[in-house]
C-alpha cells in the first residue's frame, strides 16, 4: 500500500514537471516567435513578403534590406544619436539615483515609505499627459530639436526606477563597512565612493542596463521634440523607410533587428548580474 502511494506521488511529480516544461517551452516559443518572424522578413524579397500565402518561411535569404538601411546616412546617424541619448541618460540616472538611494537607505526621517511610494508613482505617470506642457516649456528654453530635451524627459521617467532598485540594494549592505572607512579617516562621500559603490556593482549594473534599454526604446518624446535627422534616434527613423504610397517593410524589419539584437545579446551576457541586482533585498539573511 505504501509502495503504491509512493509510486503515485512520484507519478504526480513527474506529470507536474512535464507540465512545467511544456509550459516553459511554449512560453519561450511565444516570446521569440515575433523576433524570428521579423528577422525572416528582413532577409526575403519584397515579392516573397507580399506573396499569398506568405513565402517568408521558405524563401531564400538575401541581404538587400540590410544594405538599404546601412546605406542610409540618416539611419547610421540615428544609431549614433540613440547611443548618445541612452548613454547620457544612463550616466545621469546612475549618478543622481545612487546618491538619492544611498541617502534614503541610510538616513532616518519621517514619511520615508511615502517618499518611496511617490518616487515610484512618478515612473507610472503617463508621459503623454505632460508632453504638450513640456513642448511649450522646452520651446521657451530653446532646446527643442536638441539632445537635451529628450535626455531630460527620459531621465524624469527612468530616475525613479533607478532610485527604487538601488535603495533595496543599499539597505542590504552592512553599515559597519562605512563606519570602518570613517574610522580610517574617510568622509561620508569617500566611503560611499570607495566602499559602497564597488560592493553595489550588481545593483548599479542592473539599473544601468534597464535605464539604457528604456532610453534606447523611447519613442514618444523623441518623436515630439526632435525634428531633424541630425538629432533623431532610431526609434523615430525606422518608420521613415516608407514613401507616400509604399512602405519598405523589409528595411523596417532589418532596422528593428539591428536595434533589438544588441540589447538581447547584452541581457543574455549579463543576465546573472541583472538577476542578482533585481533580487537584492528580497531575502533577509
N, C-alpha and C positions, 0 to 999 in steps of 0.2 A: 504493500500500500504506500509506504514511504517512498519506495523507488518510483512508483508511478507518479506520485506528486512531484518528485524531483525532476523527472523527465518532462512533466507538464510545465514546470517552472522554466526549465531550460528552453523548451519549445516556444514558450511565450516570449522569453527574452530574445531568442533568435528571430522570431517574427517581428518584434519591435525594432531590432537592429536592421533587418531587411527593409522594413517600412521607413526607417530613418534615412538609410542610404538612398532609397528610391526618391524620397522627398528631396534630399540634398542634391542628387544628380539632376532632378527636374528643375530645382531652383537655379542651379548653375547654368543649365541649358537655356532657361528662360532669360537669365541675366545677360548671357553673352550672345544670344541669338541676334539682337539688333546690331551689335558690333560686327558680327560676322557678315550679316546681310549688307551693312553699309560698306564694309571692305570689299565685298564681292561687287557691289555697284560701282566701286571706284576703279575696277580693273576690267570692265566689259565695255563693248562699243555701245554707241547710242542706239543702234538698231536692236541689239540684244536686250538693252534695258527696257525698250518700249515694245518688245515682242509680246504677243498674246497667244499662249500663256508665256509668262516671263521666262527668259532663257538665261537668267543670271547664274543659275546653278550649274549649267552645262557649258556655258560659253568659254572660249579660250581667253586666258588673261592677256591684257595689254597694259601698257604704262602711259597711254595718251593723256589720261586725266591728271596724272602726277606731273607730266611735262607741262601741261597747261597751267597748273597752279604755281609751280616753281619758276615758270617763265614769266609770271605776272609780277612786276615790280611792287605793286601795291600789296600783294599777299606776303611777299618777303618782308616788306616794311612792317606789315601788320604783325608778323611774328615777333619782330623786334619790339614793337610797341607793347604787345601783350607781356613780353618778358620784363620790360621796364616797369609797366604799371603794376604787375603782380609782384615783382621783386621789391619795389619800393614800399608797396602796401604791406608786404610781409615784414620787412625790416621795421617799419613804424609800429605795426601792431605788436611785434615781439618786444620792442624797446619799452613802449609805454605800458603794454599789457603785463609784462613781467614786473615792472615797478609797482603798478597798481595791485596786482595779485599778491605780491610779497607783502605789501602794506596791509592789505585786507586779511591775509593769513596770519600775520604776526601781531598786529595792533588790536587792542581791545577797545571797542567803542559800542555805543548803543545802536540798535537797529541794523546790526551787521547783516542779518538774514534778509531784511527788507532791501538793503542796498544791493545785495547779490541778486535778489529777485528782479529788482528794477534794471540792473545791468543786463540780465538775461532777456528781459522783456524787450529791450531795445533791439536785439537781434531778430526778434519775430515781428517787428513793426514793418508793415508793407512799404517798400520803397516807392511804389507808385503813388502813394498818398502824399509824399513830400517832394516829388520830382519837379512840380511846377514852381513852388516857392524856391527850391534850390536853384532852378534855372534862372529865375529873376535875380536871386542873390549873387550867383556866380557871374551873371551878366554885368551887374553893378560893379563887381570887383574886377572885371575884365579878364577872367580866367576861363571863359568858355572856349572850347576847342584847344585846351591845353591838358597835359597830363595831370596837372594839379587838381582840376575839378573832379576827375574820376577817382583819383587816389584818395581825396578827402571823403567822397561818398562811400567808396569801398571800405575805408578804414572805419567809418562810423558803424558799419554793419558787421565788420569782421572782428573789431576790437572786443566787443562784449563776450563773444565765444572764447577768445583767447584768454581773457581775464578769468572767466568761469573755469576753464580747464586747468589753468596754472594755479589757481587758488587751491584746488583739491590736491594738486601735486605738492605745493609748498607746505601744506599742512602736515604731510606725511614725513617731511624732513625734520630730524631732531633739532631742537634749539641748542643743544649742547655744542654742536659744531660752531655755531655763530658765537656763542659765549667763549669758546676756546680761542677763536680767532681774535675776539676783542681783548682777551687777556694778553695775547701776544702783541697787542698794540694796533690792531686793525680797526678802522672805523666801521660803522654800520654799512656804508656803501661798499667799502673794500671787502667786508665779509660776504656781502651779497654777491659781489662780482667774482671773487676768487674762490668762494666756498660753495655757496648755494647754487649759482648758475651752472657750474660744471656737474653738480650732483643732480640737477633738474634737467639734464640734457634730454632724456627721453620725452618728458612733457613738453619742453621747448621745441623739440624737433617735431613732435606731433602737431603742435599749434602752427608751426611753420608750414608744414605740408598742407594742412586743412585751409589755412589762410591763403596760401598760394593758389590752391585749386579754386577757392571761392573767387578770388580776384581774376584768375585766368578765364573762368567761365562766365563772368559777369557780362550781361548784355544791355540791360535797361539803361543804366546810367551812361554807359559808353555810347549807345545809340542816340541818346538825347543830348549829351554835352559835346561830343566830338563829331566834327563835320567833314574833315579832310583826310585823305589817305596818309598824311604826314603824322597823324595822331591816332587814327582809328585802330583798335585791336582786331584780332582775327575773328572774334565773335560777330563783329559788325561787317567785316569784309566778306565773309563766306557767302551771305546772300547776294553779294554783288556779281557772282558768276551767273548772271542772267541778263537778258535784254527785255525789251518791251513785249516781245512776242514769244520768246523761247527761254527756257531755263536749262543750264548745263548741270543736270543732276549728277553726272559722273564727276565733274570738277568739285561740286559741293561735297559729295561723298568723300572724295580724296582729301579735300581740305579738312573735313571732320575727322578723318583717320589721322592725319598729320597732327591735329590739335589734341586728339584724345589719347593716342597710343603712348606718347611720352609720360602722361600723367598715370596711366595704368602701369607702365613699367616702373615708375618711381614708387608707386604704392606697393607693388609686389616686392620690390627690392627691400624697402624699409618697413614692411608690414609688421615685423616683430617690435620695432621701436614704436610704431603707431599704436599697436595694441597695448604695449606696456604703458604708454602715455595716457591712453584713454581709460585704462583700468586703474590708474593711480588713485588712491583714496577710496577705492571700492571695498577693500578688505582691511579691517583693523587688525593689526597683528599684536 
